[in-house]
Amino acid sequence: MAQFHPMKLINIIANATLEERLIDIANAHDTSGYTILEARGAGSAGLQTGVLEGGSNILFMLIVTEAKLDEVMIDVEKLMKRGHHLACFVSDTQVLRREKFAN
């Protein structure tokens, strides 16, 4: 049977204008990488269709160790306190290759 290793999955839904700042956060904490997808939907900020400039969202995902979670989230929370609208979800996940994600 395959051996899994516990990690944390951070999902951040944010305006596309925050992409570089989120990349900077990931890099500042020496994460192993990230994934960015275009995101459309509706929520408290209204309909996000991606048609209008400034109206497109991204889904920014990264996997970190439990030890790195707090330090990454402190920087994400700073963005929120500056008035940037974003949604952040953290969940437990498991990976097959721990060395790929643990720096």
N, C-alpha and C positions, 0 to 999 in steps of 0.2 A: 504494500500500500504506500502511496505517495506521502511524504512528510510535508506538512504545511507549517508555516511560521506566522504568528500573529503580527499584524501591522495595523496602521490607521489610514483610512482613505478620507481625504479632504476633498469635498466638492464645493466649489464656489461659483455661484451664478452672479455675473457682474456685467456692467456695460463694457463693451469692447474697448473703450478708451482706457480702461484699467489694465489691459493686457500686459503692457510693459512693466507696470508696477508689480503685478502679481509674479511675473517672471523674475523680477529683481528680488522679491521676497524668497522665491524658491532657490535662487542662486546664492543669496546671502546666507542661507541656512544649509548650504551644501547638500541639497536634496539630489536624488539620483536622476531626476527628470520630472516631466509633467506632460499632460495631454491637454490640448485646447480644442474645443468643438464649438461651432456656432450654435446658439440656442434661441429658440423662439417660444413664445407662450404668453400667458396672461397671469397676472398676480396683482399684488398691492400697488405696483407701479403702473398698472394698466397693461394694455396689449403691447407686446414687443414683437414686431413683425420682421425687423431687420431691413425694411424698405427705406426708411428715412435715415440720413446720416445722424449718428448719435443715438439711434433707436435700436441698435443691434446689441444683443447680449452674447456672452460667451459662457461656456461651462469650462472652468479651469479645475483640473483634477491632478492631485499628487498623492503619492503613498509615502508615508514616513513611519519611522519607529515611534513607539510610545514616548521615548525620551525627547524626540524633536517636536512632538505635537505642540506643546505649550509655547515654545519659542516662536514657531511659525504662526500660531494663532494670535499671539501678542501683536505681531506686525499686521495681521489681517484686521484685527480689532482697531488698530490705529487708523486704518483706512475708513472704517465705519464711523469712528469718532470725528473724522474730518468731514463727515457729511456725505460720503460716497454710499450709494444704495447698492447693497449686495446681500445675497443670501449665502450662508455658509452652513454646510452639513458635514459632520464627522461621523464616520461609522467604523466599526471593527471589520477588518478583512483579513484574509489569509493569502499568503503567497507561497509558491513552490520554491522559488529561488531567493532566499533571504539576502544573499550577497548582492543581488541586483538592486536592492532598495536600501540596504543598511550601509551608510557611509560613516 
